[in-house]
Amino acid sequence: MTPEQHATYRKSGYVVIPKLFTPAEMKPWLERLSGLIRGEIAPSEGMLVMRDVMVAKGVVQPERPEDAIAKVQDFDSDPVLRTYSEHPRLLAHVEGIVGEDIAAIHCMLINKPPGVDGRHPFHQDLLYFPFGPASRIVASWTALEPISRERGCLSVVPGSHRGELLPHKNPDWDYVNGGYFGAVGVGAHPDRVHLEMDPGDTVLFHPILLHGSGRNLSKGYRRAISTHFASSACRYRDGADTSGNRRYRMIRGRSTPGGILEPDAEAPTEPAPEPSTD
Ligand SMILES: O=C(O)CCC(=O)C(=O)O
């Protein structure tokens, strides 16, 4: 990451890296997504292919299999898709934020089809990660095709990463996909910025940054691939349940005793990473 990109990340809580991936690099991920959605490829262990809520409830009858699926969650056991989370060019940027010891803590493909609501309310991803410091956690989100506002691009609230983790709840909408919680009292934030992106463009964002996305009003697809990363030295917050169904995996460097992959290990000789003062 260049010093300018790092400065942007610290100031705004996100940075867009243009064209981090080439079309040739993304083609296998798109083909794999298509194969999974069409049932031509069996999901690998732990992977979840999620239908959109409007399809699941029978409100929308999809014409094609691609019109039915909202997300493919937890692809880290898939030999093709995991090459995204392991890509050296991506990890070089991630390392600048979380440090050398990098774990992948969540990965997914997002397939926002036309014809469904598909909105994601403004939220903070730290809600899903009971550990910190937040400055050593980062999301990467890569556009797999042109993603305009009409296609339901990501929206972010610059600088909101300097706030606290807010309470979240289900938005008061008719159809909300499972797990799409919204930060209470945020709504369509007046300071939001719409991140229109070209294929391969990748946004890295802080887990306290308020972000969400709108409907896909186009007739095309809106596909993206995303992984959250954390320093292996992150520690669970006091009282956090460390026994759950974690699918965290070291990607680079080493695991840290007492950290997120070894929460019950003997207290480390090295301290947890300092939160960034930026
Ligand atoms: O891609 C989207 O529409 C939103 C993704 C997102 O914010 C998330 O899953 O946390």
The ligand as a Tripos MOL2 file, in Angstrom:
@<TRIPOS>MOLECULE
LIG
   10     9     1     0     0
SMALL
NO_CHARGES

@<TRIPOS>ATOM
      1 O1        -22.0940   -6.3320   -0.9580 O.co2     1 LIG1
      2 C1        -22.9840   -5.8430   -0.2880 C.2       1 LIG1
      3 O2        -24.0350   -5.5120   -0.7620 O.co2     1 LIG1
      4 C2        -22.8000   -5.5950    1.1810 C.3       1 LIG1
      5 C3        -21.7980   -6.4760    1.7840 C.3       1 LIG1
      6 C4        -21.6060   -6.1530    3.2210 C.2       1 LIG1
      7 O3        -21.6410   -5.0460    3.6320 O.2       1 LIG1
      8 C5        -21.4050   -7.1790    4.1860 C.2       1 LIG1
      9 O4        -21.6790   -8.3410    3.9010 O.co2     1 LIG1
     10 O5        -20.9950   -6.8380    5.3310 O.co2     1 LIG1
@<TRIPOS>BOND
     1     1     2 2
     2     2     3 1
     3     2     4 1
     4     4     5 1
     5     5     6 1
     6     6     7 2
     7     6     8 1
     8     8     9 2
     9     8    10 1
@<TRIPOS>SUBSTRUCTURE
     1 LIG1         1 GROUP 0 **** ****
